[in-house]
Amino acid sequence: MDPRRNPYAPGAGTPPPELAGRDEIIERASIALDRIRAGRAARSVVLYGLRGVGKTVLLQRIRQASEREGFVPVGFEAPEDRSLPSVLGPALRTTLIRLSRGAAAKTALQKALRALAGFTKAAKLKYEDVEFSVDFESLPGLADSGDLETDLTDLLLTVGEAAAEDKTAVVMFIDELQYIPEEQLAALISALHRANQNQLPITMVAAGLPQLLAQMGRAKSYAERLFEFVPIGPLERDAARRALCVPAESEEVEFADDAIEEILFRTEGYPYFLQEWGKHAWEEADTSPITQRDAVRATEVALAELDASFFRVRFDRLTPAEKRYMRAMAELGPGPHRSGDIAEILGKKITAVAPVRSRLIEKGMVYSPSHGDTAFTVPLFDGFMKRIMPTLNP
């Protein structure tokens, strides 16, 4: 069929044409933000789940809705091997300058700008990757001690006070939160805790991989009481069917029932994969309805494309030892797997492969759903590992 009319949108963080099955999560976040702006108790929201479940899309949708309601967003993605100040500072700078337009005389806002100036100077001495500048005079003793927890707390409190003065709320939207080092994550949690205690309108909506729960718990023991951790998983059957069929119906195209069954089975309800299979099923079909034969051909093309991009880009980041560990996991199936079983496949002791497992967790390739267990963070990755490494010992 005409590729120009293909409605599907596979891609990292690309909004799908039909965001099915997520209304309750969006509403929960909306209620929390409204309560925080009104000075009522509410927890910051943390979305967590595997790759491909649509966490980034949800984060964007919540942010867009909040902006329409007058909230002030501070958005960024936490990259690997970068400090929190290096990415948070520029984002806050942009937000404060935007708030200052037409409000230069506001006392709390001026204090926040000076706090950011002090924070920036102190961070540049401690973190080599801090490169941004702030053209405001710092206030001695405010957010400039060089201790990240103290300085970040000072900074967020002044930003919260500026938001209260402007009768709005500042919301930090942070993606890939698991990449923030634990010491810096602890400072962020502590700062948000103080702002929450002071009932200031500044909060966070974040997203990350499943290991984020353990990371935040280790960083601060009270994290589970400060944040609402919302699991994001594959879509339930009816929602997955809508995500697949509604975009095609908007173009007056239908799927045969057996084609739908084939695609739901292959994608396991993961939103990213539904978009991939929908795209390729459309392109394989000559006319409506899209048939099971079209869906089967779409599986072949979709897997080849995923192998060359979505899966491959993650595989290429691994060392030879890490690849063998992942291949041993794949030998056991989708998972999760006991660490001892993986070590046995590799012919080594658990202690010998533990450092490899730790590095894979740091890279966001695996996580530990429970003590002693290991699972892939990327759905269907076991099949890819078998295709890319047909044997454990090539």
C-alpha positions as CSV (number, residue, x, y, z in Angstrom):
1,M,0.0,0.0,0.0
2,D,1.0,3.6,-0.4
3,P,4.0,4.3,1.9
4,R,3.0,8.0,2.0
5,R,-0.1,7.1,3.9
6,N,1.6,4.7,6.3
7,P,0.5,5.9,9.8
8,Y,2.9,4.0,12.0
9,A,5.7,5.8,13.8
10,P,8.5,3.5,15.1
11,G,11.3,5.4,16.7
12,A,13.0,6.3,20.0
13,G,10.5,8.5,21.9
14,T,8.4,9.1,18.8
15,P,4.7,9.6,19.7
16,P,2.5,6.8,18.3
17,P,-0.6,7.7,16.4
18,E,-2.7,6.0,19.0
19,L,-1.4,6.2,22.6
20,A,-3.5,3.3,23.9
21,G,-3.7,2.0,27.5
22,R,-2.0,4.8,29.3
23,D,-4.8,7.2,30.2
24,E,-4.8,6.2,33.9
25,I,-1.1,6.8,34.3
26,I,-1.3,10.3,32.6
27,E,-4.2,11.2,34.9
28,R,-2.3,10.0,38.0
29,A,0.6,12.3,37.1
30,S,-1.8,15.2,36.4
31,I,-3.4,14.9,39.8
32,A,0.0,14.9,41.5
33,L,1.1,18.0,39.7
34,D,-2.1,19.8,40.4
35,R,-1.9,19.0,44.1
36,I,1.8,20.2,44.3
37,R,0.9,23.5,42.6
38,A,-1.9,24.0,45.1
39,G,0.5,23.4,48.0
40,R,-1.0,20.0,48.9
41,A,0.9,16.8,49.6
42,A,1.8,14.7,46.6
43,R,4.7,12.5,45.6
44,S,7.0,13.0,42.6
45,V,6.3,10.5,39.8
46,V,8.9,7.9,38.5
47,L,8.0,5.8,35.5
48,Y,10.0,2.6,35.2
49,G,10.1,-0.3,32.8
50,L,12.0,-2.1,30.0
51,R,13.1,-0.5,26.7
52,G,10.3,-0.2,24.2
53,V,7.4,0.2,26.6
54,G,6.9,3.9,25.8
55,K,8.3,5.6,28.9
56,T,9.8,8.5,26.9
57,V,6.5,9.0,25.0
58,L,4.6,9.1,28.3
59,L,7.0,11.6,29.8
60,Q,6.6,13.8,26.8
61,R,2.8,13.5,26.9
62,I,2.7,14.4,30.6
63,R,5.0,17.3,29.9
64,Q,2.9,18.6,27.1
65,A,-0.3,18.4,29.2
66,S,1.4,20.2,32.1
67,E,2.6,23.1,29.8
68,R,-1.0,23.6,28.6
69,E,-2.0,23.8,32.3
70,G,0.5,26.5,33.0
71,F,3.3,24.5,34.7
72,V,6.9,25.4,34.0
73,P,8.9,22.5,32.6
74,V,12.6,21.7,33.1
75,G,13.4,18.9,30.7
76,F,16.5,16.9,29.9
77,E,17.8,13.3,29.4
78,A,20.5,12.1,31.7
79,P,23.3,10.9,29.5
80,E,25.9,8.3,30.5
81,D,29.2,9.6,31.8
82,R,27.9,13.1,32.6
83,S,27.4,14.8,35.9
84,L,23.9,15.9,37.1
85,P,25.0,19.6,37.4
86,S,26.3,19.6,33.7
87,V,22.8,18.8,32.4
88,L,20.5,20.2,35.1
89,G,22.2,23.6,35.3
90,P,21.6,24.6,31.7
91,A,18.0,23.4,31.8
92,L,17.3,25.4,34.9
93,R,19.1,28.4,33.4
94,T,16.7,28.4,30.4
95,T,13.7,28.0,32.7
96,L,14.6,30.9,35.0
97,I,15.4,33.2,32.2
98,R,12.0,32.4,30.7
99,L,10.4,33.1,34.1
100,S,12.3,36.4,34.4
101,R,10.9,37.9,31.2
102,G,8.6,40.7,32.3
103,A,9.2,39.9,36.0
104,A,12.7,41.3,36.6
105,A,11.8,42.9,39.9
106,K,10.5,39.8,41.6
107,T,12.7,39.1,44.7
108,A,12.5,35.3,44.7
109,L,13.3,35.0,41.1
110,Q,16.4,37.2,41.4
111,K,17.5,35.1,44.4
112,A,17.0,31.9,42.3
113,L,19.2,33.3,39.5
114,R,21.9,34.2,42.0
115,A,21.7,30.8,43.5
116,L,22.2,29.3,40.0
117,A,25.2,31.5,39.5
118,G,26.7,30.2,42.8
119,F,25.8,26.7,42.0
120,T,27.5,26.9,38.6
121,K,30.7,28.3,40.0
122,A,31.0,25.6,42.6
123,A,30.1,22.8,40.2
124,K,32.7,23.9,37.7
125,L,35.4,23.4,40.4
126,K,34.1,19.9,41.2
127,Y,32.9,18.5,37.9
128,E,35.0,18.9,34.8
129,D,32.1,18.5,32.4
130,V,30.3,21.6,33.6
131,E,30.7,24.1,30.7
132,F,27.7,26.4,30.8
133,S,27.8,30.0,32.2
134,V,25.3,32.2,34.1
135,D,25.5,35.9,33.6
136,F,24.3,36.8,37.1
137,E,26.1,37.8,40.2
138,S,26.2,35.0,42.8
139,L,25.2,35.6,46.5
140,P,28.0,34.4,48.8
141,G,26.9,31.5,50.9
142,L,24.0,30.5,48.6
143,A,24.4,27.2,46.7
144,D,28.2,27.7,46.5
145,S,29.7,25.4,49.1
146,G,30.9,22.8,46.7
147,D,28.9,20.1,48.5
148,L,26.4,18.9,45.9
149,E,23.6,17.9,48.3
150,T,23.7,21.2,50.1
151,D,24.1,23.4,47.0
152,L,21.4,21.5,45.0
153,T,19.0,21.8,48.0
154,D,19.6,25.6,48.2
155,L,19.1,25.9,44.4
156,L,15.8,23.9,44.2
157,L,14.4,25.7,47.3
158,T,15.0,29.1,45.7
159,V,13.6,27.9,42.4
160,G,10.5,26.6,44.3
161,E,10.2,30.0,46.0
162,A,10.3,31.8,42.6
163,A,7.6,29.4,41.3
164,A,5.4,30.1,44.3
165,E,5.9,33.9,43.9
166,D,4.8,33.5,40.2
167,K,1.8,31.3,41.3
168,T,3.0,28.4,39.2
169,A,5.0,25.2,39.7
170,V,8.3,24.0,38.2
171,V,8.4,20.4,37.0
172,M,11.7,18.6,36.2
173,F,11.1,16.0,33.5
174,I,14.1,13.7,33.5
175,D,14.5,10.8,31.1
176,E,17.0,7.9,31.6
177,L,17.3,8.8,35.3
178,Q,19.2,5.5,36.0
179,Y,22.3,7.0,34.4
180,I,22.7,9.6,37.2
181,P,25.5,8.4,39.6
182,E,24.1,7.3,42.9
183,E,25.9,10.0,44.9
184,Q,24.4,12.7,42.7
185,L,21.0,10.9,42.7
186,A,21.1,11.1,46.5
187,A,21.6,14.8,46.3
188,L,18.7,15.2,44.0
189,I,16.4,13.1,46.2
190,S,17.5,15.1,49.3
191,A,16.8,18.4,47.6
192,L,13.3,17.3,46.4
193,H,12.6,16.0,50.0
194,R,13.4,19.5,51.5
195,A,11.3,21.2,48.9
196,N,8.4,18.8,49.6
197,Q,8.8,19.4,53.4
198,N,8.6,23.2,52.7
199,Q,5.5,22.6,50.5
200,L,7.2,24.4,47.6
201,P,5.8,24.0,44.0
202,I,8.8,22.2,42.5
203,T,8.7,18.5,41.7
204,M,10.0,15.8,39.3
205,V,8.5,13.4,36.8
206,A,11.1,11.0,35.7
207,A,11.6,7.8,33.7
208,G,14.1,5.0,33.8
209,L,14.9,1.3,33.6
210,P,13.8,-1.1,36.3
211,Q,17.1,-1.0,38.2
212,L,16.1,2.6,39.1
213,L,14.1,1.4,42.1
214,A,17.1,-0.2,43.7
215,Q,19.4,2.7,42.8
216,M,17.1,5.2,44.5
217,G,16.6,3.0,47.5
218,R,20.3,2.7,48.0
219,A,20.8,6.5,47.4
220,K,18.2,7.5,50.1
221,S,16.3,5.0,52.2
222,Y,13.2,7.2,52.3
223,A,13.0,7.4,48.5
224,E,10.1,4.9,48.4
225,R,8.0,7.3,50.5
226,L,8.9,10.4,48.5
227,F,8.2,9.1,45.0
228,E,5.3,7.2,43.4
229,F,7.0,4.5,41.4
230,V,4.8,3.6,38.4
231,P,5.6,0.4,36.5
232,I,5.2,0.7,32.7
233,G,4.8,-2.7,31.0
234,P,3.6,-4.1,27.7
235,L,0.1,-3.2,26.7
236,E,-2.8,-5.4,27.7
237,R,-4.4,-7.2,24.8
238,D,-7.3,-4.8,24.1
239,A,-4.9,-1.8,24.3
240,A,-2.4,-3.5,22.1
241,R,-5.1,-4.2,19.5
242,R,-6.1,-0.5,19.5
243,A,-2.5,0.7,19.2
244,L,-2.2,-1.6,16.1
245,C,-5.6,-1.2,14.4
246,V,-6.7,2.4,15.1
247,P,-3.9,4.1,13.0
248,A,-4.8,1.9,10.1
249,E,-8.5,2.5,10.5
250,S,-7.8,6.2,10.3
251,E,-6.6,5.5,6.7
252,E,-9.6,3.2,6.0
253,V,-7.5,0.1,6.2
254,E,-8.3,-3.0,8.3
255,F,-6.3,-6.0,9.6
256,A,-7.7,-9.5,9.3
257,D,-8.2,-11.2,12.6
258,D,-5.4,-13.7,12.1
259,A,-3.0,-10.9,11.1
260,I,-3.8,-9.2,14.4
261,E,-3.1,-12.4,16.3
262,E,0.2,-12.9,14.5
263,I,1.4,-9.4,15.3
264,L,0.2,-9.4,18.9
265,F,2.0,-12.7,19.4
266,R,5.3,-11.6,17.9
267,T,5.4,-8.2,19.6
268,E,4.2,-9.4,23.0
269,G,2.3,-6.1,23.4
270,Y,5.3,-3.8,23.5
271,P,4.4,-0.4,22.0
272,Y,7.7,0.1,20.1
273,F,7.4,-3.3,18.4
274,L,3.7,-2.8,17.6
275,Q,4.7,0.3,15.6
276,E,7.5,-1.6,13.8
277,W,5.2,-4.5,12.9
278,G,2.4,-2.2,11.9
279,K,4.7,-0.2,9.6
280,H,6.1,-3.3,7.9
281,A,2.7,-5.1,7.6
282,W,1.3,-2.0,5.9
283,E,4.2,-1.9,3.4
284,E,4.0,-5.7,2.7
285,A,0.2,-5.5,2.0
286,D,-1.1,-4.7,-1.4
287,T,-4.7,-3.9,-0.4
288,S,-6.9,-3.9,2.7
289,P,-7.4,-6.0,4.7
290,I,-3.8,-6.7,5.8
291,T,-3.6,-10.5,5.9
292,Q,-1.7,-13.0,8.1
293,R,0.7,-13.6,5.2
294,D,1.5,-9.9,5.2
295,A,2.0,-10.0,9.0
296,V,4.4,-13.0,8.7
297,R,6.4,-11.2,6.0
298,A,6.4,-8.2,8.3
299,T,7.9,-10.2,11.1
300,E,10.9,-11.1,8.9
301,V,11.5,-7.5,7.8
302,A,10.9,-6.1,11.3
303,L,13.3,-8.4,12.9
304,A,15.9,-7.7,10.3
305,E,15.5,-4.0,10.8
306,L,15.6,-4.3,14.6
307,D,18.7,-6.4,14.4
308,A,20.4,-3.7,12.3
309,S,19.4,-0.8,14.5
310,F,17.5,-1.1,17.8
311,F,19.3,-4.2,19.0
312,R,22.6,-3.7,17.2
313,V,23.3,-0.3,18.6
314,R,23.1,-1.8,22.1
315,F,25.1,-4.9,21.2
316,D,28.0,-2.8,19.8
317,R,28.5,-1.1,23.2
318,L,29.5,-4.4,24.8
319,T,32.9,-5.8,25.4
320,P,33.6,-9.4,24.3
321,A,33.1,-10.7,27.9
322,E,29.8,-8.8,28.2
323,K,28.6,-10.3,24.9
324,R,29.4,-13.8,26.1
325,Y,27.5,-13.1,29.3
326,M,24.4,-11.9,27.4
327,R,24.7,-14.9,25.0
328,A,24.7,-17.2,28.0
329,M,21.6,-15.5,29.3
330,A,20.0,-16.0,25.9
331,E,20.9,-19.7,26.0
332,L,18.6,-20.0,29.0
333,G,15.7,-18.1,27.3
334,P,13.9,-14.8,27.8
335,G,14.5,-14.8,31.6
336,P,14.9,-13.8,34.3
337,H,17.7,-16.2,35.2
338,R,19.6,-17.1,38.3
339,S,23.1,-15.7,38.3
340,G,24.4,-19.1,39.2
341,D,22.8,-20.7,36.1
342,I,24.4,-18.0,33.9
343,A,27.8,-18.6,35.4
344,E,27.3,-22.4,34.9
345,I,26.6,-21.9,31.2
346,L,29.8,-19.9,31.0
347,G,31.8,-22.5,32.9
348,K,32.8,-20.0,35.6
349,K,32.1,-19.2,39.3
350,I,29.6,-16.6,40.1
351,T,32.3,-14.4,41.7
352,A,34.3,-14.5,38.5
353,V,31.4,-13.2,36.3
354,A,29.9,-10.8,38.9
355,P,32.0,-7.8,37.7
356,V,30.7,-8.4,34.1
357,R,27.1,-8.5,35.4
358,S,27.7,-5.2,37.3
359,R,29.0,-3.5,34.2
360,L,26.0,-4.7,32.2
361,I,23.6,-3.3,34.8
362,E,25.5,0.1,34.7
363,K,25.1,0.1,30.9
364,G,21.4,-0.5,31.2
365,M,21.5,-3.9,29.4
366,V,20.3,-6.1,32.3
367,Y,18.7,-5.6,35.7
368,S,18.0,-7.6,38.8
369,P,14.3,-8.1,39.3
370,S,15.0,-9.9,42.6
371,H,18.1,-10.9,44.5
372,G,20.3,-13.3,42.5
373,D,18.2,-12.9,39.3
374,T,19.2,-11.3,36.1
375,A,17.0,-10.2,33.2
376,F,17.3,-8.3,29.9
377,T,16.2,-4.7,29.9
378,V,15.4,-5.0,26.1
379,P,12.5,-7.2,25.2
380,L,13.2,-10.0,22.6
381,F,17.0,-9.5,23.1
382,D,17.5,-13.2,23.7
383,G,16.4,-14.0,20.2
384,F,18.7,-11.3,18.8
385,M,21.7,-12.7,20.7
386,K,21.1,-16.1,19.2
387,R,20.9,-14.6,15.7
388,I,24.0,-12.4,16.1
389,M,26.0,-15.1,18.0
390,P,24.7,-18.5,16.9
391,T,26.9,-20.3,19.4
392,L,28.3,-19.3,22.8
393,N,31.9,-20.0,21.7
394,P,32.2,-18.8,18.1
